[in-house]
Amino acid sequence: MNQLNGLYAIWLREVKVYFREYSRLIGSILTPLLWLLILGKGIGASIDENESFAGVPYEQFIFPGILTMTVLFQSVFYGLYIVWDRKIDFLKEVLAAPLNRSTVFLGKCLGGVTDSMIQVTIIIVLGFFIFPDLEYTLQSLMLVYLYLFLLAVIMTSLGLIIGSRMESPEGFSLITSLVVFPMYFLSGALFLKKNLIDEAPLIYWITAINPASYAVDAIRYTLIPEDIFLEYGLSRDLAVLIGFCVFLLALGTQSFKTMKL
């Protein structure tokens, strides 16, 4: 019971911190909207939508990618907090409770996932008004939330793993940027991955080991049910995301057990 209480306390602290940082909340909402506007209008103006995307406007095509981007960046950079917590000796105080390190990791992870899901909910609500033609049903929204939740667990775990090994915020930001930007741009968020099979087969196979690719694939087909947008199949998308979740949760737990305070 003490571990459960500790888990809840850590989760609650992370959520409270999130709501206190208004600039972070506002910035994390405005950034994906700016990407949607700039990329949607800029790149979209030079694309023949009828030929490339079955008549779907480019802004709608990249909207699932914007949802994925929100989770990717928010979740992985959440690991920066573990670097600061170690610097101010907060973790030493927590572990003196006593709580085991697995509980601390899970509490932190749930806190980061909650933050990401709050942000993505705001983007989805705005999407109701910006893109009313998308497939907004109870079933489709539940599936979208499931895929985004799994991706949030993956990326938050990854951010915490990196943060547990970094000594400075600068080092953390550098490493995570090197990881998350290629993950996003190779996820198919901004283009159809099928086009890479003939043009760039090596890059196509790299996208196949990227968990963000499966999230984009599933979310896009769920919101825009056109066969051209389904690359892998929803069952495979879900299985891969769950597999990455299990692996990174286990790796994150182990990483926290060996983390230097």
Legacy VTK file of the C-alpha trace (Angstrom):
# vtk DataFile Version 3.0
C-alpha trace
ASCII
DATASET POLYDATA
POINTS 261 float
0.000 0.000 0.000
2.887 2.369 0.747
4.181 1.876 -2.797
0.750 2.671 -4.263
0.456 5.797 -2.139
3.946 6.806 -3.226
3.075 6.164 -6.873
0.006 8.388 -6.573
1.955 11.121 -4.751
4.648 11.257 -7.427
2.065 11.284 -10.222
0.108 14.070 -8.529
3.249 16.172 -8.052
4.114 15.902 -11.746
0.608 16.921 -12.826
0.594 19.915 -10.445
3.964 21.048 -11.774
2.587 20.859 -15.306
-0.413 23.087 -14.569
1.771 25.636 -12.783
3.936 26.169 -15.856
1.605 28.223 -18.027
4.263 29.114 -20.592
5.024 25.424 -21.164
1.338 24.613 -21.584
0.701 27.466 -24.017
3.885 26.809 -25.993
3.194 23.108 -26.349
-0.217 23.895 -27.836
0.818 26.736 -30.128
3.845 24.910 -31.551
1.932 22.052 -33.237
-0.677 24.509 -34.516
2.076 26.612 -36.091
3.542 23.492 -37.685
0.102 22.606 -39.014
-0.355 26.080 -40.486
3.133 26.492 -41.939
3.579 22.958 -43.272
-0.037 22.519 -44.294
-0.200 25.724 -46.283
3.443 25.857 -47.368
4.076 22.300 -48.538
0.415 21.712 -49.319
0.438 24.505 -51.895
2.950 22.578 -54.018
1.231 19.178 -53.823
-1.438 17.740 -56.099
-3.769 16.370 -53.433
-5.974 14.439 -55.873
-2.950 12.580 -57.209
-0.987 12.090 -53.978
-3.549 11.823 -51.164
-6.808 10.594 -52.718
-8.242 14.107 -52.700
-7.613 14.627 -48.976
-6.318 18.159 -48.237
-2.706 18.133 -47.106
-3.593 19.884 -43.841
-5.920 17.004 -42.980
-3.336 14.461 -44.107
-0.704 15.778 -41.675
-3.115 16.326 -38.741
-2.485 12.780 -37.368
1.217 13.567 -37.661
0.719 16.747 -35.640
-0.976 14.719 -32.889
1.955 12.321 -32.958
4.423 15.217 -32.857
2.721 16.647 -29.768
3.150 13.365 -27.920
6.667 12.722 -29.222
8.179 16.028 -28.164
6.212 16.553 -24.957
6.821 13.014 -23.701
10.511 12.590 -24.460
11.533 16.033 -23.193
9.698 15.282 -19.971
12.803 13.281 -19.060
14.561 16.600 -18.453
12.771 16.795 -15.104
14.629 13.760 -13.829
17.913 15.581 -14.496
16.733 18.555 -12.420
15.318 16.310 -9.690
18.721 14.726 -9.292
20.443 18.116 -9.208
18.230 19.427 -6.395
18.372 16.089 -4.536
14.611 15.592 -4.797
15.067 11.913 -5.649
17.147 11.349 -2.533
14.289 12.731 -0.441
11.732 10.562 -2.278
13.767 7.386 -1.876
14.126 8.094 1.826
10.334 7.647 2.140
11.066 4.679 1.543
9.969 4.030 -2.042
11.648 1.629 -4.396
13.029 2.976 -7.636
10.539 1.082 -9.781
7.712 2.998 -8.100
9.491 6.304 -8.716
9.952 5.436 -12.387
6.308 4.417 -12.855
5.059 7.518 -11.023
7.220 9.762 -13.190
6.163 7.902 -16.318
2.451 8.209 -15.514
2.938 11.905 -14.793
4.578 12.486 -18.171
1.930 10.446 -19.979
-0.848 12.423 -18.267
0.737 15.724 -19.336
0.985 14.530 -22.941
-2.601 13.283 -23.048
-3.905 16.602 -21.701
-2.088 18.464 -24.449
-3.197 16.110 -27.198
-6.805 16.370 -25.980
-6.681 20.123 -26.521
-5.342 19.610 -30.063
-8.073 17.053 -30.822
-10.787 19.428 -29.577
-9.390 22.152 -31.836
-9.365 19.612 -34.659
-13.145 19.269 -34.367
-13.447 22.861 -35.562
-10.494 22.976 -37.979
-11.179 19.631 -39.716
-14.877 18.750 -39.277
-14.688 16.179 -42.114
-12.450 13.773 -40.233
-13.844 10.515 -38.811
-14.930 11.683 -35.355
-16.867 8.844 -33.750
-16.700 7.416 -30.248
-14.937 4.306 -31.545
-12.404 6.224 -33.642
-11.575 8.609 -30.802
-11.102 5.744 -28.355
-8.699 4.099 -30.786
-6.815 7.346 -31.380
-6.435 7.826 -27.627
-5.215 4.246 -27.254
-2.508 4.689 -29.908
-1.447 8.058 -28.486
-1.391 6.678 -24.944
0.891 3.810 -25.974
3.175 6.218 -27.830
3.243 8.520 -24.794
4.320 5.611 -22.564
7.055 4.707 -25.061
8.446 8.218 -25.406
8.132 9.154 -21.724
9.985 5.974 -20.787
12.651 6.771 -23.367
13.015 10.321 -22.049
13.343 9.083 -18.467
15.914 6.488 -19.501
18.018 9.147 -21.216
17.518 11.551 -18.299
18.649 8.948 -15.798
22.005 8.758 -17.599
22.599 12.467 -18.205
24.435 14.779 -15.827
23.307 18.093 -17.311
20.194 19.561 -18.980
22.330 20.572 -21.970
23.495 16.998 -22.524
19.937 15.726 -22.217
18.588 18.248 -24.744
21.322 17.382 -27.240
20.789 13.621 -27.065
16.993 13.774 -27.149
17.038 16.158 -30.126
19.265 13.718 -32.000
16.733 10.987 -31.251
13.328 12.625 -31.542
13.731 14.728 -34.706
14.719 11.757 -36.925
11.924 9.737 -35.315
9.388 12.383 -36.273
10.582 13.096 -39.801
10.912 9.363 -40.571
7.496 8.490 -39.152
5.521 9.306 -42.275
3.859 12.220 -40.498
4.459 14.507 -43.478
4.503 12.049 -46.390
3.359 8.610 -47.501
5.980 6.023 -46.592
4.909 3.869 -49.535
6.591 6.369 -51.854
9.966 5.451 -50.330
9.861 1.785 -51.383
11.219 2.516 -54.858
12.849 5.910 -54.291
14.692 5.247 -51.012
14.314 1.616 -49.879
16.904 1.935 -47.078
15.037 4.836 -45.484
11.780 2.925 -45.879
13.145 0.026 -43.832
14.479 2.437 -41.212
10.940 3.785 -40.781
9.795 0.226 -40.080
11.745 0.139 -36.782
10.389 3.503 -35.674
7.463 3.218 -33.199
6.184 6.628 -34.278
5.616 5.199 -37.781
3.079 2.736 -36.415
1.311 5.403 -34.364
0.996 7.712 -37.387
-0.175 4.827 -39.564
-2.902 3.770 -37.120
-4.098 7.267 -36.226
-4.215 8.446 -39.841
-6.258 5.468 -41.022
-8.589 5.759 -38.015
-9.320 9.437 -38.691
-9.138 9.194 -42.499
-10.270 5.650 -43.417
-8.757 5.479 -46.910
-6.896 2.296 -47.871
-4.028 4.326 -49.342
-3.189 5.555 -45.839
-2.894 2.114 -44.204
0.700 0.949 -44.446
1.052 -1.917 -41.969
-2.434 -2.867 -40.732
-4.075 -1.818 -37.458
-3.383 -5.133 -35.708
0.309 -4.904 -36.499
0.398 -1.234 -35.478
-1.125 -2.063 -32.102
1.095 -5.095 -31.521
4.291 -3.158 -32.278
3.301 -0.250 -30.014
2.488 -2.618 -27.147
5.794 -4.426 -27.707
7.771 -1.171 -27.519
5.806 -0.210 -24.377
6.673 -3.424 -22.550
10.320 -3.285 -23.604
10.903 0.366 -22.636
8.996 0.090 -19.356
11.221 -2.849 -18.398
14.349 -1.019 -19.578
13.316 2.145 -17.746
12.727 0.275 -14.504
16.164 -1.297 -14.763
17.733 2.042 -15.681
16.319 3.682 -12.547
17.584 0.841 -10.376
21.143 1.555 -11.501
20.817 5.348 -11.712
23.350 7.453 -9.810
21.736 10.048 -7.540
LINES 1 262
261 0 1 2 3 4 5 6 7 8 9 10 11 12 13 14 15 16 17 18 19 20 21 22 23 24 25 26 27 28 29 30 31 32 33 34 35 36 37 38 39 40 41 42 43 44 45 46 47 48 49 50 51 52 53 54 55 56 57 58 59 60 61 62 63 64 65 66 67 68 69 70 71 72 73 74 75 76 77 78 79 80 81 82 83 84 85 86 87 88 89 90 91 92 93 94 95 96 97 98 99 100 101 102 103 104 105 106 107 108 109 110 111 112 113 114 115 116 117 118 119 120 121 122 123 124 125 126 127 128 129 130 131 132 133 134 135 136 137 138 139 140 141 142 143 144 145 146 147 148 149 150 151 152 153 154 155 156 157 158 159 160 161 162 163 164 165 166 167 168 169 170 171 172 173 174 175 176 177 178 179 180 181 182 183 184 185 186 187 188 189 190 191 192 193 194 195 196 197 198 199 200 201 202 203 204 205 206 207 208 209 210 211 212 213 214 215 216 217 218 219 220 221 222 223 224 225 226 227 228 229 230 231 232 233 234 235 236 237 238 239 240 241 242 243 244 245 246 247 248 249 250 251 252 253 254 255 256 257 258 259 260
